[in-house]
């Protein structure tokens, strides 16, 4: 029963986190502009998927070795489009956190001023300051004028730890992803998903080691082959951790906020996670499994329907299985692209919370207290 209650609590928290992430996006971007962007990216993904499917079927008939080339191109191209969409969403989340941080600075400055003057209206001042944050989606323009200063760390772009650089709209982040940050988006599309998968696997391996699987045997003499195997495993783990540190897709938040290169942003984000105790939050997150399960269910329904239609044709069983597999993979990619804004936004919230946790205190107190409690327990471990 306790496990069922815990799972129910995680699902409830995920629903609140999903609502908060979408709410922040709606405050940061004009809904019509952002919706058009999502539709365009999904449309491009569909066209790309169709071209890859045609190339795959042609390679099966002519040159089967070309299947691997098509598969690599498919993985990178589809990942690039999803990473581009993720960069825009991460930019929206970070810009909202930056604005919320500036509101907090104004609140703290007003409270300090009132305390020095002996006033007792700090609560009304705080309500006045924070009431404006809930009106972003009504009065916010798609583009914002750049504040005085540059992107080189000047005070106007480093307030509260975030670099604004005047980039807060959908078009600005999209142009950034296609120009100065094109290499970062491309690298994330190629290696980001693999790095996250390896990170989860490494954490599970570490949990097995910590649980005492080899405890009590460290002082025993072992053979030469065992020592070589242990040394090989240590080297392999080091290389994998280095790859994860350099290629985590969580880096898109810092790419959007600071115009960093992908490798540097990934290293900074991983260091931030290690120092703030938010790693348990990220690894216990159920957003990716839930979205993957929903995408797999929709893809399976479409695949079964296509499979039934193909069985009525004159194709061989082998050809029917090939086409059904292609339909599943392609439909899974398109559906997952549709859900990418939600997944990317939740990841960006985790990174922004790690960098400036107080930004959620007034706007989303329930999420703030839950994440604070988990991160504090992570710091104690």
C-alpha positions, -999 to +999 in steps of 0.1 A: +000+000+000+028+024+008+043+019-027+009+025-043+006+058-023+041+068-033+033+061-070+001+081-068+019+110-052+045+110-080+018+110-106-001+138-088+031+159-086+039+153-122+004+166-132+011+198-112+046+201-127+032+196-162+006+223-156+032+247-142+055+242-171+028+248-197+017+278-176+052+293-177+054+288-215+021+306-220+034+335-199+067+336-218+054+333-254+025+344-274+004+313-277-004+318-314+032+322-324+044+293-303+016+270-317+026+279-352+062+270-345+052+236-330+030+229-361+057+239-385+083+217-367+059+187-365+052+192-402+089+192-411+094+162-390+066+144-409+082+153-442+116+142-430+101+109-417+085+102-451+117+109-470+136+086-446+110+059-450+112+061-488+150+060-487+149+030-463+126+010-485+147+018-516+179+007-498+163-026-489+157-033-526+190-020-540+218-016-514+211-031-480+242-016-464+228+018-471+202+011-444+227+020-417+234+054-434+197+061-436+193+051-399+221+074-388+207+103-408+172+096-395+184+096-359+203+129-363+177+147-384+148+139-361+168+146-330+179+180-345+143+191-350+133+180-315+163+197-300+155+229-319+120+228-304+135+220-270+159+250-272+129+274-278+110+259-249+141+261-226+146+297-236+110+305-226+114+288-192+147+306-185+134+340-196+105+336-172+128+326-143+149+357-151+119+380-149+107+363-118+142+367-103+141+404-111+107+407-094+121+390-063+150+415-063+125+444-064+105+427-036+136+423-014+147+458-021+113+472-012+111+451+020+146+463+030+136+499+024+104+496+044+122+479+073+147+507+074+120+533+074+100+515+100+071+507+076+047+478+080+034+475+044+059+449+031+032+424+025+012+448+003+043+456-016+051+420-023+015+414-035+018+443-058+051+431-073+041+395-077+006+401-091+022+413-124+038+380-130+004+364-136-004+388-165+025+378-188+003+359-212-020+389-217+003+418-221+036+403-233+050+411-267+067+385-288+099+405-289+115+426-262+140+454-267+175+445-256+186+460-223+216+482-221+247+460-220+262+431-239+261+393-236+296+392-221+285+391-185+276+428-180+252+435-151+221+440-173+225+404-186+237+387-154+210+397-130+200+367-109+225+346-127+207+346-161+218+363-193+189+380-210+206+396-240+172+407-252+163+372-264+129+364-250+106+357-280+099+326-300+115+341-331+146+352-312+152+317-298+144+301-332+169+323-350+195+317-324+190+279-328+194+282-365+225+305-364+248+310-335+237+279-316+232+257-347+261+235-337+248+231-302+214+220-314+230+196-339+252+180-313+223+177-289+202+160-315+230+135-322+242+127-287+218+142-261+194+113-259+222+087-257+239+107-229+207+108-209+202+070-213+237+063-202+233+086-172+203+067-160+221+034-165+251+046-146+230+057-117+214+023-115+248+006-115+260+030-088+230+021-067+238-016-070+274-009-059+264+012-029+238-014-018+267-037-009+270-061-038+308-062-034+311-051+002+333-073+023+355-085-005+377-054-009+404-068+014+405-102-002+432-111-027+418-115-062+434-129-094+451-110-121+422-114-145+398-099-119+421-069-113+423-063-151+386-065-154+380-041-125+405-017-140+388-019-174+354-012-158+368+018-139+382+032-172+350+025-190+330+042-163+353+072-164+348+075-202+311+071-200+308+098-173+330+121-193+307+116-223+276+123-202+292+154-188+299+167-222+267+158-240+237+160-216+206+175-233+200+194-201+225+219-215+199+235-237+189+257-208+223+273-206+227+274-243+195+295-245+203+317-215+240+323-220+248+315-257+273+289-245+287+262-266+271+228-261+300+211-244+307+239-220+270+243-212+267+206-205+297+207-182+283+237-163+249+221-159+263+188-147+284+207-121+254+227-111+234+195-106+261+179-085+264+210-063+227+217-056+214+182-050+188+182-078+201+149-093+174+128-074+147+151-088+159+145-123+163+108-120+130+103-102+112+124-128+084+104-145+077+128-174+098+110-200+085+075-191+049+087-191+053+106-224+071+077-240+044+053-229+017+075-243+036+079-276+042+041-278+005+034-272-006+058-300+020+044-323+010+008-316-026+016-324-016+031-358+007+002-365-020-024-357-044-007-381-017-005-408-008-042-402-045-052-406-048-032-439-015-047-452-027-083-445-054-078-470-028-069-497-006-092-518+026-084-499+046-112-483+047-116-446+083-104-445+074-072-463+044-066-441+065-069-410+091-045-424+065-019-433+047-023-399+080-017-381+087+014-402+052+027-394+057+023-357+091+040-357+080+069-378+047+075-360+066+073-326+090+100-338+062+123-349+041+119-318+071+123-296+080+156-314+045+168-305+052+162-268+087+175-269+078+210-257+064+196-225+093+173-218+119+201-226+100+226-204+101+203-174+138+196-178+144+234-181+124+239-149+147+216-130+178+234-142+164+268-135+153+257-100+188+244-093+202+278-103+176+300-087+152+280-065+136+310-048+120+321-081+092+295-076+085+304-040+057+330-047+044+319-081+042+281-075+047+275-037+036+238-039+061+229-065+088+250-047+084+232-014+083+197-030+115+203-051+132+220-021+126+190+001+139+166-025+170+187-033+178+191+004+176+153+009+199+149-021+225+172-006+225+151+026+232+118+007 
